[in-house]
Amino acid sequence: MKDIENVSRRKFLGASAAASAAITFPHVVNAQVARSETIRFGLVGCGGRGTGAATQILNSQHNTKLVAMADAFIDKVEGAHNRVAKIHKKKVDVPKDKMFAGFNAYKKLMEQDLDLVVLATSPGFRPLHFENAVNKGLNVFMEK
């Protein structure tokens, strides 16, 4: 029984170290993806933190594309889209039908063809959003 717990801890620590390295050294993560592949991601939570996270992703990876956005309020989605698209015109491809608003907007976003979802909502909503993303098999970037 103790060996099983130790293995789980080791795996957890190894995964944590890998995630920390990916954040600290994004150019290493970039080397793991073929140059022709594009990481398609969606943003849930289009306030300042979400807009900043999307901008950082687009700055750090040459092969990323923002393809869907969701927030409780459509003006937040549109404002974040305008700010991010102004900086990264070629890396933002979010047509109106991929901009979702309302308290269930995250569900619509997670139905899209995504590799990654960024959860930048208020802390009270994150567990629900995280559970849905995991059930959809999406990779997740989320603050605790």
DOGUZA-982889 format. One line per field, with one value per residue (C-alpha): residue in three letters; x, y, z. Coordinates in steps of 0.1 Angstrom, whole numbers, always signed. Example, Ala and Ser with C-alpha at 12.3 -4.5 7.8 and 13.67 -1.06 7.14 Angstrom:
2
code	(Ala, Ser)
c1	(+123, +137)
c2	(-45, -11)
c3	(+78, +71)
//
This chain:
144
code	(Met, Lys, Asp, Ile, Glu, Asn, Val, Ser, Arg, Arg, Lys, Phe, Leu, Gly, Ala, Ser, Ala, Ala, Ala, Ser, Ala, Ala, Ile, Thr, Phe, Pro, His, Val, Val, Asn, Ala, Gln, Val, Ala, Arg, Ser, Glu, Thr, Ile, Arg, Phe, Gly, Leu, Val, Gly, Cys, Gly, Gly, Arg, Gly, Thr, Gly, Ala, Ala, Thr, Gln, Ile, Leu, Asn, Ser, Gln, His, Asn, Thr, Lys, Leu, Val, Ala, Met, Ala, Asp, Ala, Phe, Ile, Asp, Lys, Val, Glu, Gly, Ala, His, Asn, Arg, Val, Ala, Lys, Ile, His, Lys, Lys, Lys, Val, Asp, Val, Pro, Lys, Asp, Lys, Met, Phe, Ala, Gly, Phe, Asn, Ala, Tyr, Lys, Lys, Leu, Met, Glu, Gln, Asp, Leu, Asp, Leu, Val, Val, Leu, Ala, Thr, Ser, Pro, Gly, Phe, Arg, Pro, Leu, His, Phe, Glu, Asn, Ala, Val, Asn, Lys, Gly, Leu, Asn, Val, Phe, Met, Glu, Lys)
c1	(+0, +28, +46, +15, +12, +49, +45, +16, +36, +65, +42, +26, +59, +72, +41, +44, +80, +72, +44, +67, +94, +68, +58, +93, +108, +81, +107, +112, +75, +76, +102, +79, +53, +59, +64, +35, +10, -10, -23, -59, -71, -101, -104, -131, -131, -123, -114, -79, -65, -79, -68, -33, -31, -42, -16, +11, +3, +3, +36, +54, +44, +49, +23, -7, -41, -70, -101, -130, -138, -164, -175, -207, -209, -207, -190, -161, -157, -157, -134, -109, -111, -104, -74, -58, -65, -49, -16, -18, -38, -26, -29, -65, -93, -124, -155, -187, -201, -172, -178, -200, -218, -238, -233, -232, -210, -181, -200, -204, -167, -156, -177, -153, -123, -97, -64, -63, -87, -76, -98, -95, -129, -136, -125, -160, -167, -134, -141, -172, -154, -124, -146, -163, -129, -115, -146, -142, -105, -91, -58, -63, -44, -59, -48, -55)
c2	(+0, +24, +17, +26, +60, +67, +60, +83, +110, +105, +108, +138, +155, +146, +161, +192, +196, +192, +218, +242, +238, +244, +277, +287, +277, +280, +276, +240, +233, +249, +224, +195, +206, +202, +235, +228, +221, +249, +248, +261, +275, +291, +317, +315, +348, +379, +404, +417, +383, +364, +390, +390, +352, +350, +377, +358, +325, +343, +360, +328, +303, +308, +282, +292, +306, +320, +305, +309, +332, +331, +354, +361, +394, +400, +434, +417, +392, +419, +442, +414, +403, +438, +443, +409, +410, +445, +430, +396, +399, +367, +346, +356, +339, +343, +350, +363, +327, +317, +345, +332, +351, +340, +318, +287, +302, +281, +249, +263, +272, +237, +221, +238, +222, +231, +218, +240, +261, +290, +294, +329, +333, +342, +315, +304, +293, +276, +241, +238, +250, +228, +197, +203, +208, +176, +157, +170, +159, +194, +206, +233, +264, +278, +298, +282)
c3	(+0, +9, -24, -44, -25, -32, -69, -70, -53, -76, -107, -92, -85, -120, -136, -115, -124, -161, -159, -141, -167, -195, -179, -171, -204, -231, -259, -248, -251, -286, -296, -287, -313, -350, -367, -390, -361, -346, -311, -312, -279, -264, -237, -209, -190, -210, -183, -177, -165, -195, -220, -205, -205, -241, -251, -232, -250, -284, -275, -263, -290, -328, -336, -315, -325, -305, -321, -295, -266, -238, -210, -190, -208, -246, -242, -223, -252, -279, -259, -253, -289, -302, -278, -286, -323, -326, -313, -330, -362, -378, -346, -337, -357, -337, -359, -343, -342, -319, -294, -267, -239, -208, -178, -200, -227, -215, -225, -261, -262, -251, -279, -305, -321, -294, -281, -250, -230, -208, -177, -164, -147, -111, -87, -78, -113, -120, -105, -127, -158, -150, -146, -180, -197, -183, -193, -228, -229, -232, -220, -194, -183, -151, -121, -87)
//
